[in-house]
Amino acid sequence: MKTSGYYQKQNFFFVVFIILFGLGNNQSVFAFFQEQEQAYVQYKGDVVDSESNDPVISAILSISDTNISTVTNTEGEFLLKVPVDKINGVVTVSSLGYITTRVPLTDFSKDEYRIKLKPSVIELPQVNIEMPGNAELLVRETLKKKGVNNINDHLLMTAFYRETIKKRRRNVSLAEAVVNVYKKPYSSQQKDEIELFKSRKSTDYKRLDTVALKLQGGPFNTLYGDVMKYPEYIFTEETIDEYSFSFDQSTVINNKPVYVVNFKPLPGIEDLRFSGKLFIDSNTLAMVSASYRLNVENKEKASTLFVRKKPKNFIVYPTEAEYKVDYREKNGKWYYGYSNIHLTFKINHKKRIFNSVYSLDSEMAVTNWEKINDNNPLKPKDRLKPSIVLSDEASGFSDPEFWGAHNVIEPEKSIESAINKIKRQLERGGSS
């Protein structure tokens, strides 16, 4: 079995962690462009299930007739900043498995506004592509049609990125950024480029003890979760035959019927492989969403894939690796809109009884975009490197109006309290 090419591609995506002994020099300075902020109105609220009142996570809120959007956080909360010339517009609220809702901005209250989405589950007949009911052929056909179903132009996307590191249940490091993503056409083999526009961080170094975790790659890790642009990070020509595919119960997105396809490695496959679900529009066969996880039961192989550096007396290996990507549709074409990664690591010291558990969550949401001329490439000096460690580039959380008119993901209450706590501890310790 040939796996060298597979792992060479995988390493570019998945070797993301640096485990460091000692903290060294943690001072960093980041200068960013000055911008002319457009006047805007800010709306806050939450999105919940109309039957259970449970929060709807990663629901998309977009302003009709624009490319402006945001997503809800893990508590269903949102923060939407709308230019003053769009305040009479309509917000479209959608999420996988729910009936899409349209709400005029004039209906939003001055304080916080609750939006209730109704669940919707439908049954679809078996799909017929070459062979009736063949889920694998459906997936293959979906991947082939990326140049047809996805926006096949050069795009300049404004996106918000966040990464959070926790030691067990406590937040110890937070980094955020607004980035410009230069998205290449889906039919192109060119890789997307990223420009760092603004960034900030808070880190509680006292809670990191003698081990610091840093995510190498930053926004690139979430961007490469775009399985339509980068299918080789999950399925290669050699490995797609090593998966089994089956249909699950169908659902809806944007009031359109969606096929749900399960995939998992065939029995006997020993190499690291993925399992998960693909959500495919039943009419166009466009990819709507994907959620998947990497099998990390083989600790030695998984550690080799993820861990770049570690102290000599430490054993470090991942226990969870989960991924999600959502696409959005405009004028019949789909584009990358949101993705997140959840990683959990266990760290054992050879001379200690107890271990440490760290988790890292990173997410990126596209909040605006426009088509650009392909003759305007990003200058080399402005390109973010895939090897970036964002927490080394960013500065503090001192300015509450730091993001201005940029749409960002509303911080969870736990993150907000963690930021304040970290700031107080750093101030007492004389750090910055």
Disulfide bonds with the S-S distance in Angstrom:
none
